[in-house]
């Protein structure tokens, strides 16, 4: 069984740094150098154009889209202003 690893968050500037290293070397070398998985490097390289347009200190692309957006808005509104 694989060891349990705590999930980490990475800022956009870190991801761009890893991408630059991977472009000059390769994905495997970048994953070893920065301590991330090669899959993460591949994903970040495929989304490089999105990362460049985001604020550098944002933990970019960490959330998916809402499954029930209208229901979530209602829930948040009710939690903020209970009547």
N, C-alpha and C positions, 0 to 999 in steps of 0.2 A: 504494500500500500504506500502511496506517496505521502510525504509529510505534509501536515497542514501548514499552509503559508498564509500569513495575514495579507489581505488585499491592501495595495498601496495606491496613492493617487499621485499623478505626475503633472506638473505644470506644463503649459505649452512650450515655454522656453527650453525646458529639459528635453521634451520630445523632439524639438527642432535640432537641438544639439546632437542627439542620438542619430537623427536622420542624416545630418551632415557627416558624421563619422561613418555611418553605414554607406553613404554614397562614395566616400573616398576609399573605404576598405571593402567590407561586405557586411551583410546582416549578422552573421554568426560572430564576427569579430566585435561588432558594436554591442551585441547582447552580452558578451563576456566582459567587455570594457566597462559597461554601465550597470551590469547586474540585473538586466531584464531578460525576458524570454525572447527568443528569436521571432516567435509569433507576434509579440507586441511590436517589434521593430517593423515587421512586414506590414502590419495594420497601420502603423503610424506613417510609413512611407506611402501607402496608398491614399492616405487622407492628408497629405502634406499641404495641399492647397487650402484646406479648411483650417489647418493649424496656423498657417501664415496670416490668415485674416482675423484670428482671435487675439484678444489681449494676452500678452506674454505671461502674465501671472495667473491666468485662469486655468483651473484644472479641466482641461478641454475634453469634450465628448465623453463625459462620464455617465450620462443618463440617456435612457431611451425615450421614445415618445409615450405619452400616456395611452393606456388601453381604453379608458373611459374618461375622456377629457371633461365632458359636461358634468358628469357625476363628481369628479374630483374638484371642480370649481365650486360646485354646490357645497360639498363637504367642507372645503376650506372656508368658504363664506360663512357657513353655519358655525364653524368652530371659532371664527374671529368675532362675530357679532351674534351671539345667541339671542333669540327673541322670546 
